[in-house]
Amino acid sequence: MDKELTMSKFKKILTTAILCVAVTASYAQNKKFVSNRALKSYVTYFNKIDTETIKNYVDNAHATAWMEQNIPLFECPDTTIEKIYYYRWWTFRKHLKQTPDGFLVDEFITPVNWAGVYNTVSSAVGHQIREGRWLHNQQYMKDYISFWLFVDPKTKKPHAHAFSSWLDDAVYNYYLINLNQAFVKQVVPALDADYKLWETEKQTPSGLFWQFDVRDAMEESISGGRKVKNIRPTISSYMYGNANALSKMASIAGNDTLQKKYAAKAVQLKKLVQDSLWDDTAQFFKVKLAATSKLSDAREELGYIPWYFDLPDDKAKYAEQWEQLVNPKGFNAPWGITTAERRHPLFRTHGTGHGCEWDGALWPYATSQTLTGLANLLNDYKNQDGMSAEVFYNELHKYAASHIKRGVPYLGEYQDEKTGYWLKGDNPRSSYYNHSTFCDLVINDLVGIRPRTDNRLQVKPLIPEGKWNWFCLDQVLYHGHMITILWDKTGSHYHKGKGFHIYADGKEIMQSGSLKPLLAKLPS
């Protein structure tokens, strides 16, 4: 593929960027409830502690301006969560690239030899799109999605299937923010072809999917192997989520045949995962071993992935799995959620010789998957087995606090569960590791904007009762409106009256005296 930036492509990209900035600027004329002072202060500090050895589309000098134009503003009494919210946006823009094929997002800040063109790696695409969908400039994620569907397949060595992926689900969640039906219609045929390719490559006669643990981006695991074709809850859940999303997008595209086809696939995978990968004795979703056709004897964090897609039935027996999340012998460690149960005899036994061990250490990749699944459990299920907003908040706070190295904010690959030591040490590739979500967890789950397809804004906060007296999430671009979510228990912080307020384009559209779920009608 020609990597030279032709003049015609440059003009096209430049024109698109200018138009998007202009649209964003028009929204910015709406009244802000949160000032830019905190953002500027955080960015000044982050820039000061940064060596900036690599510069991409937005360098440190322009980080403040770019963030002011693109991100929702957020403030709350929990300064740890607030700081890391801005830190994660500051690190995310480091990975944004402008190329001859549009805007892209990379995972590693330094080049790695297993990447595709432009240093692209597919393992965290689902995370990156889910995080990036909240940016005001929707062109960034639109280009990135298009790259994986239309550009990567034409490269000399395509990389989209180098790792398991929930791309279709991420595309649908991107759509829920902007309702761009034309884009959905454009990508559905490519997503259909991509799904078929996954079936050809990884589907077993049983209907479930197999994967090497390394191609799940979870190598050196207790249950897996780099050359072992185990049936895993990871890829099987991803394909369920993809089928479910494709069914919905096919309906948007007006293709009833395709809609029914993928709805049926989703139903089949749901049954297969529950029938074949659930261990009744251990009360956990597990890996099925190729060598024995039996389930692994290890509970691993990947067993929570089915809830990322609302796959499990709403039954008490499945909900019981979540008890292990808060059990110190299960997944509860001082610095976060472990990738394998701490009681298992092979916990943290692989050493750090390879440098990517998923046998118990903390991985932001998995933490963000599990917290998304927990939020879905609390929002979409009646059977919750003791899980609560308090549990979600505590784990999110612990996750935020883990973003530290030598006393300053840091995001790396994986950590010791007891000390927080980043196990890649000072390896440059580990810095700003774009392999997880955080801002999405704040917006979608903690504050609770649960995107919908209709003209309604649903807000279901997971902030424990009495935890905060005030907070504000401001400048959220959703369905073409600039949304503000504001809580002021006494009315003395924002001086907009007591209670919970929702604004669209600066005008209040709903209010409640308590911090509770709300469903507001958006302006026509």
TORDRENMAR-859832 format. One record per residue (C-alpha): residue in three letters; x, y, z; residue number from 1. Coordinates in steps of 0.2 Angstrom, whole numbers, plus 5000, padded with zeros to 4 digits. Layout:
% TORDRENMAR-859832
   r   xx   yy   zz   k
 ALA    X    Y    Z NUM
...
//
This chain:
% TORDRENMAR-859832
   r   xx   yy   zz   k
 MET 5000 5000 5000   1
 ASP 5006 5017 4996   2
 LYS 5010 5026 5012   3
 GLU 5014 5043 5004   4
 LEU 5001 5056 5009   5
 THR 4995 5062 4992   6
 MET 4989 5080 4990   7
 SER 4971 5075 4987   8
 LYS 4970 5064 5002   9
 PHE 4978 5078 5013  10
 LYS 4965 5091 5007  11
 LYS 4951 5079 5010  12
 ILE 4957 5075 5028  13
 LEU 4961 5094 5031  14
 THR 4944 5099 5025  15
 THR 4935 5086 5036  16
 ALA 4945 5091 5051  17
 ILE 4941 5109 5049  18
 LEU 4922 5105 5047  19
 CYS 4922 5095 5062  20
 VAL 4931 5108 5072  21
 ALA 4918 5121 5066  22
 VAL 4904 5110 5072  23
 THR 4912 5107 5089  24
 ALA 4915 5126 5090  25
 SER 4896 5129 5087  26
 TYR 4891 5117 5101  27
 ALA 4904 5126 5112  28
 GLN 4894 5142 5112  29
 ASN 4882 5133 5124  30
 LYS 4884 5138 5142  31
 LYS 4896 5128 5152  32
 PHE 4893 5122 5169  33
 VAL 4911 5116 5172  34
 SER 4925 5128 5168  35
 ASN 4941 5124 5159  36
 ARG 4952 5129 5174  37
 ALA 4954 5111 5181  38
 LEU 4957 5104 5164  39
 LYS 4971 5117 5160  40
 SER 4978 5114 5177  41
 TYR 4979 5095 5175  42
 VAL 4986 5096 5157  43
 THR 4999 5108 5163  44
 TYR 5005 5096 5176  45
 PHE 5004 5081 5165  46
 ASN 5014 5090 5152  47
 LYS 5027 5095 5165  48
 ILE 5030 5077 5171  49
 ASP 5031 5070 5153  50
 THR 5046 5068 5142  51
 GLU 5036 5067 5126  52
 THR 5048 5056 5116  53
 ILE 5035 5053 5103  54
 LYS 5023 5066 5095  55
 ASN 5008 5061 5085  56
 TYR 4993 5071 5079  57
 VAL 4991 5081 5095  58
 ASP 5007 5086 5104  59
 ASN 5008 5091 5122  60
 ALA 5008 5110 5117  61
 HIS 4991 5108 5109  62
 ALA 4984 5095 5121  63
 THR 4974 5108 5131  64
 ALA 4965 5116 5116  65
 TRP 4961 5099 5109  66
 MET 4954 5093 5125  67
 GLU 4944 5109 5127  68
 GLN 4936 5105 5109  69
 ASN 4933 5087 5111  70
 ILE 4930 5080 5128  71
 PRO 4916 5080 5141  72
 LEU 4921 5090 5156  73
 PHE 4919 5082 5173  74
 GLU 4921 5087 5191  75
 CYS 4918 5078 5208  76
 PRO 4924 5077 5226  77
 ASP 4934 5061 5222  78
 THR 4950 5070 5216  79
 THR 4958 5053 5212  80
 ILE 4944 5048 5199  81
 GLU 4943 5066 5193  82
 LYS 4962 5067 5190  83
 ILE 4963 5051 5181  84
 TYR 4948 5055 5170  85
 TYR 4958 5069 5163  86
 TYR 4974 5060 5163  87
 ARG 4966 5046 5152  88
 TRP 4960 5059 5139  89
 TRP 4977 5067 5139  90
 THR 4985 5049 5136  91
 PHE 4972 5044 5123  92
 ARG 4975 5059 5112  93
 LYS 4994 5054 5112  94
 HIS 4988 5039 5101  95
 LEU 4978 5048 5089  96
 LYS 4986 5048 5071  97
 GLN 4982 5057 5055  98
 THR 4987 5046 5040  99
 PRO 4983 5044 5022 100
 ASP 4969 5033 5027 101
 GLY 4961 5045 5039 102
 PHE 4962 5046 5058 103
 LEU 4968 5031 5067 104
 VAL 4972 5026 5085 105
 ASP 4987 5015 5090 106
 GLU 4990 5004 5106 107
 PHE 5008 5006 5109 108
 ILE 5016 5023 5109 109
 THR 5032 5015 5101 110
 PRO 5033 5004 5086 111
 VAL 5031 4985 5089 112
 ASN 5035 4972 5076 113
 TRP 5019 4963 5077 114
 ALA 5009 4978 5072 115
 GLY 5001 4982 5055 116
 VAL 5002 4997 5045 117
 TYR 5004 5014 5055 118
 ASN 5008 5003 5070 119
 THR 4990 4997 5072 120
 VAL 4986 4982 5083 121
 SER 4968 4975 5084 122
 SER 4968 4968 5102 123
 ALA 4960 4983 5110 124
 VAL 4950 4990 5096 125
 GLY 4934 4987 5106 126
 HIS 4940 4997 5120 127
 GLN 4947 5011 5110 128
 ILE 4931 5014 5100 129
 ARG 4920 5013 5116 130
 GLU 4931 5026 5124 131
 GLY 4933 5037 5109 132
 ARG 4915 5038 5105 133
 TRP 4913 5052 5117 134
 LEU 4924 5064 5108 135
 HIS 4915 5078 5100 136
 ASN 4924 5075 5084 137
 GLN 4915 5060 5078 138
 GLN 4926 5058 5063 139
 TYR 4940 5051 5073 140
 MET 4931 5035 5077 141
 LYS 4922 5034 5060 142
 ASP 4939 5034 5051 143
 TYR 4946 5021 5063 144
 ILE 4931 5009 5061 145
 SER 4933 5012 5042 146
 PHE 4951 5008 5043 147
 TRP 4948 4991 5050 148
 LEU 4934 4986 5039 149
 PHE 4940 4994 5022 150
 VAL 4959 4997 5023 151
 ASP 4967 4984 5033 152
 PRO 4959 4969 5023 153
 LYS 4968 4976 5008 154
 THR 4985 4977 5016 155
 LYS 4998 4964 5012 156
 LYS 4996 4956 5029 157
 PRO 4979 4960 5037 158
 HIS 4979 4962 5056 159
 ALA 4961 4963 5061 160
 HIS 4960 4945 5065 161
 ALA 4977 4944 5074 162
 PHE 4967 4946 5090 163
 SER 4949 4942 5096 164
 SER 4938 4957 5093 165
 TRP 4921 4964 5098 166
 LEU 4922 4977 5084 167
 ASP 4904 4975 5079 168
 ASP 4898 4978 5097 169
 ALA 4909 4993 5098 170
 VAL 4902 5000 5081 171
 TYR 4885 4999 5087 172
 ASN 4889 5008 5104 173
 TYR 4897 5021 5093 174
 TYR 4881 5023 5083 175
 LEU 4871 5025 5100 176
 ILE 4880 5041 5103 177
 ASN 4877 5049 5086 178
 LEU 4863 5039 5077 179
 ASN 4872 5040 5061 180
 GLN 4862 5028 5051 181
 ALA 4871 5031 5034 182
 PHE 4887 5025 5042 183
 VAL 4879 5010 5049 184
 LYS 4871 5006 5032 185
 GLN 4889 5008 5024 186
 VAL 4898 4996 5036 187
 VAL 4885 4982 5039 188
 PRO 4890 4972 5023 189
 ALA 4908 4973 5028 190
 LEU 4904 4968 5046 191
 ASP 4894 4953 5039 192
 ALA 4909 4947 5029 193
 ASP 4920 4949 5044 194
 TYR 4909 4939 5055 195
 LYS 4908 4925 5042 196
 LEU 4927 4925 5041 197
 TRP 4928 4923 5060 198
 GLU 4917 4908 5058 199
 THR 4928 4900 5045 200
 GLU 4943 4903 5056 201
 LYS 4938 4900 5074 202
 GLN 4921 4891 5075 203
 THR 4921 4873 5081 204
 PRO 4908 4860 5076 205
 SER 4899 4863 5092 206
 GLY 4896 4881 5087 207
 LEU 4907 4889 5100 208
 PHE 4923 4898 5096 209
 TRP 4941 4893 5100 210
 GLN 4956 4904 5102 211
 PHE 4975 4903 5108 212
 ASP 4976 4913 5124 213
 VAL 4989 4924 5116 214
 ARG 4977 4929 5102 215
 ASP 4964 4934 5116 216
 ALA 4978 4946 5121 217
 MET 4979 4936 5137 218
 GLU 4994 4925 5136 219
 GLU 5003 4915 5149 220
 SER 4986 4911 5157 221
 ILE 4983 4897 5169 222
 SER 4970 4889 5158 223
 GLY 4977 4893 5141 224
 GLY 4992 4891 5130 225
 ARG 5000 4900 5115 226
 LYS 4997 4885 5104 227
 VAL 4982 4877 5112 228
 LYS 4965 4878 5104 229
 ASN 4954 4880 5119 230
 ILE 4936 4885 5118 231
 ARG 4935 4901 5128 232
 PRO 4922 4913 5136 233
 THR 4931 4927 5128 234
 ILE 4929 4925 5110 235
 SER 4913 4916 5111 236
 SER 4906 4930 5121 237
 TYR 4913 4943 5109 238
 MET 4905 4934 5094 239
 TYR 4888 4934 5104 240
 GLY 4890 4953 5106 241
 ASN 4895 4955 5088 242
 ALA 4880 4944 5082 243
 ASN 4868 4954 5093 244
 ALA 4875 4971 5087 245
 LEU 4874 4965 5069 246
 SER 4856 4960 5071 247
 LYS 4852 4978 5077 248
 MET 4862 4986 5064 249
 ALA 4855 4975 5050 250
 SER 4838 4981 5056 251
 ILE 4844 4999 5055 252
 ALA 4850 4996 5037 253
 GLY 4833 4988 5033 254
 ASN 4839 4971 5030 255
 ASP 4827 4959 5038 256
 THR 4835 4943 5032 257
 LEU 4852 4948 5039 258
 GLN 4843 4954 5055 259
 LYS 4835 4937 5058 260
 LYS 4850 4928 5054 261
 TYR 4861 4936 5067 262
 ALA 4847 4937 5080 263
 ALA 4847 4918 5078 264
 LYS 4866 4916 5080 265
 ALA 4865 4926 5096 266
 VAL 4852 4915 5103 267
 GLN 4862 4900 5099 268
 LEU 4878 4907 5106 269
 LYS 4870 4912 5122 270
 LYS 4863 4894 5125 271
 LEU 4880 4886 5120 272
 VAL 4890 4897 5132 273
 GLN 4878 4894 5147 274
 ASP 4877 4875 5143 275
 SER 4895 4872 5139 276
 LEU 4906 4885 5148 277
 TRP 4897 4886 5165 278
 ASP 4904 4876 5179 279
 ASP 4890 4873 5192 280
 THR 4901 4867 5205 281
 ALA 4913 4882 5204 282
 GLN 4899 4893 5200 283
 PHE 4909 4901 5186 284
 PHE 4911 4903 5167 285
 LYS 4927 4894 5162 286
 VAL 4938 4889 5148 287
 LYS 4935 4872 5140 288
 LEU 4951 4863 5138 289
 ALA 4955 4856 5120 290
 ALA 4965 4841 5128 291
 THR 4951 4834 5139 292
 SER 4935 4843 5134 293
 LYS 4933 4847 5152 294
 LEU 4932 4864 5160 295
 SER 4948 4872 5167 296
 ASP 4950 4870 5186 297
 ALA 4954 4889 5187 298
 ARG 4942 4903 5190 299
 GLU 4949 4917 5179 300
 GLU 4943 4935 5177 301
 LEU 4939 4932 5159 302
 GLY 4923 4923 5166 303
 TYR 4915 4940 5169 304
 ILE 4916 4945 5150 305
 PRO 4899 4937 5146 306
 TRP 4891 4951 5156 307
 TYR 4900 4964 5146 308
 PHE 4887 4959 5132 309
 ASP 4872 4955 5144 310
 LEU 4874 4937 5139 311
 PRO 4869 4927 5154 312
 ASP 4851 4924 5159 313
 ASP 4845 4934 5174 314
 LYS 4846 4919 5186 315
 ALA 4853 4918 5203 316
 LYS 4865 4904 5199 317
 TYR 4874 4915 5187 318
 ALA 4874 4930 5198 319
 GLU 4883 4920 5212 320
 GLN 4899 4921 5201 321
 TRP 4900 4939 5207 322
 GLU 4904 4934 5225 323
 GLN 4921 4930 5219 324
 LEU 4925 4948 5214 325
 VAL 4925 4954 5232 326
 ASN 4932 4938 5240 327
 PRO 4951 4940 5245 328
 LYS 4953 4922 5240 329
 GLY 4945 4926 5223 330
 PHE 4949 4942 5214 331
 ASN 4950 4955 5227 332
 ALA 4967 4961 5229 333
 PRO 4974 4977 5237 334
 TRP 4978 4986 5220 335
 GLY 4963 4979 5210 336
 ILE 4955 4965 5202 337
 THR 4966 4950 5198 338
 THR 4966 4940 5182 339
 ALA 4965 4924 5191 340
 GLU 4958 4918 5207 341
 ARG 4971 4921 5221 342
 ARG 4967 4904 5229 343
 HIS 4973 4894 5214 344
 PRO 4990 4885 5216 345
 LEU 4996 4892 5199 346
 PHE 4992 4910 5204 347
 ARG 5007 4921 5198 348
 THR 5018 4906 5195 349
 HIS 5023 4910 5177 350
 GLY 5036 4923 5183 351
 THR 5039 4938 5172 352
 GLY 5050 4930 5160 353
 HIS 5039 4933 5145 354
 GLY 5033 4950 5151 355
 CYS 5014 4947 5148 356
 GLU 5008 4935 5161 357
 TRP 4989 4934 5164 358
 ASP 4990 4921 5178 359
 GLY 4984 4933 5191 360
 ALA 4992 4950 5189 361
 LEU 4981 4966 5186 362
 TRP 4978 4971 5168 363
 PRO 4968 4987 5165 364
 TYR 4962 4978 5149 365
 ALA 4953 4965 5160 366
 THR 4948 4977 5174 367
 SER 4938 4989 5162 368
 GLN 4929 4973 5154 369
 THR 4924 4967 5172 370
 LEU 4918 4984 5178 371
 THR 4908 4986 5162 372
 GLY 4901 4969 5165 373
 LEU 4897 4974 5183 374
 ALA 4888 4990 5178 375
 ASN 4878 4980 5166 376
 LEU 4873 4968 5180 377
 LEU 4868 4982 5191 378
 ASN 4858 4991 5178 379
 ASP 4850 4977 5168 380
 TYR 4848 4962 5180 381
 LYS 4837 4959 5195 382
 ASN 4848 4945 5202 383
 GLN 4864 4954 5208 384
 ASP 4869 4943 5223 385
 GLY 4875 4957 5234 386
 MET 4884 4968 5221 387
 SER 4880 4986 5223 388
 ALA 4884 5004 5218 389
 GLU 4896 5004 5233 390
 VAL 4906 4989 5225 391
 PHE 4907 4997 5208 392
 TYR 4912 5013 5215 393
 ASN 4926 5005 5226 394
 GLU 4933 4995 5212 395
 LEU 4933 5010 5200 396
 HIS 4942 5021 5213 397
 LYS 4954 5007 5216 398
 TYR 4957 5006 5197 399
 ALA 4959 5025 5196 400
 ALA 4972 5025 5211 401
 SER 4982 5011 5202 402
 HIS 4987 5024 5188 403
 ILE 5003 5029 5197 404
 LYS 5021 5026 5196 405
 ARG 5034 5034 5207 406
 GLY 5021 5046 5214 407
 VAL 5015 5052 5197 408
 PRO 5001 5047 5185 409
 TYR 5005 5033 5174 410
 LEU 4996 5020 5163 411
 GLY 5005 5004 5159 412
 GLU 5002 4986 5154 413
 TYR 5000 4976 5170 414
 GLN 5004 4977 5189 415
 ASP 5008 4967 5204 416
 GLU 4992 4965 5214 417
 LYS 5000 4968 5231 418
 THR 5012 4982 5228 419
 GLY 5005 4991 5212 420
 TYR 5023 4989 5204 421
 TRP 5021 4990 5185 422
 LEU 5028 4973 5179 423
 LYS 5035 4980 5162 424
 GLY 5046 4991 5172 425
 ASP 5053 5006 5162 426
 ASN 5050 4998 5145 427
 PRO 5045 5013 5134 428
 ARG 5032 5002 5125 429
 SER 5022 5001 5141 430
 SER 5020 5020 5144 431
 TYR 5002 5027 5140 432
 TYR 4997 5009 5136 433
 ASN 4981 5012 5126 434
 HIS 4973 4995 5130 435
 SER 4958 4999 5141 436
 THR 4944 5011 5145 437
 PHE 4942 5023 5160 438
 CYS 4933 5038 5154 439
 ASP 4919 5027 5147 440
 LEU 4917 5019 5164 441
 VAL 4914 5037 5172 442
 ILE 4902 5043 5158 443
 ASN 4893 5027 5154 444
 ASP 4893 5019 5171 445
 LEU 4897 5029 5186 446
 VAL 4887 5045 5180 447
 GLY 4876 5033 5171 448
 ILE 4872 5039 5153 449
 ARG 4865 5023 5146 450
 PRO 4863 5027 5127 451
 ARG 4847 5023 5118 452
 THR 4841 5023 5100 453
 ASP 4826 5034 5104 454
 ASN 4824 5053 5108 455
 ARG 4827 5049 5126 456
 LEU 4841 5052 5138 457
 GLN 4843 5038 5151 458
 VAL 4854 5042 5166 459
 LYS 4856 5028 5179 460
 PRO 4870 5034 5191 461
 LEU 4881 5021 5201 462
 ILE 4886 5033 5214 463
 PRO 4883 5026 5231 464
 GLU 4870 5036 5241 465
 GLY 4878 5049 5252 466
 LYS 4895 5047 5244 467
 TRP 4895 5064 5235 468
 ASN 4886 5080 5239 469
 TRP 4889 5087 5221 470
 PHE 4896 5082 5204 471
 CYS 4894 5088 5186 472
 LEU 4897 5080 5169 473
 ASP 4897 5093 5156 474
 GLN 4898 5095 5137 475
 VAL 4893 5078 5133 476
 LEU 4888 5077 5114 477
 TYR 4874 5065 5113 478
 HIS 4861 5063 5099 479
 GLY 4866 5080 5092 480
 HIS 4863 5089 5109 481
 MET 4876 5095 5122 482
 ILE 4871 5087 5138 483
 THR 4875 5092 5156 484
 ILE 4872 5080 5171 485
 LEU 4872 5089 5188 486
 TRP 4870 5084 5206 487
 ASP 4870 5097 5220 488
 LYS 4863 5090 5236 489
 THR 4861 5106 5245 490
 GLY 4860 5118 5230 491
 SER 4875 5128 5237 492
 HIS 4888 5121 5225 493
 TYR 4881 5126 5208 494
 HIS 4867 5137 5214 495
 LYS 4855 5129 5202 496
 GLY 4843 5122 5215 497
 LYS 4844 5107 5226 498
 GLY 4844 5090 5218 499
 PHE 4848 5081 5202 500
 HIS 4847 5091 5186 501
 ILE 4848 5086 5167 502
 TYR 4851 5100 5154 503
 ALA 4851 5099 5135 504
 ASP 4859 5113 5126 505
 GLY 4860 5123 5142 506
 LYS 4841 5121 5146 507
 GLU 4835 5110 5160 508
 ILE 4824 5096 5154 509
 MET 4822 5086 5170 510
 GLN 4825 5088 5189 511
 SER 4824 5076 5204 512
 GLY 4826 5079 5222 513
 SER 4836 5063 5224 514
 LEU 4851 5055 5215 515
 LYS 4841 5042 5206 516
 PRO 4838 5035 5188 517
 LEU 4830 5047 5176 518
 LEU 4823 5046 5159 519
 ALA 4822 5063 5150 520
 LYS 4814 5068 5133 521
 LEU 4827 5077 5122 522
 PRO 4822 5092 5112 523
 SER 4816 5089 5095 524
//
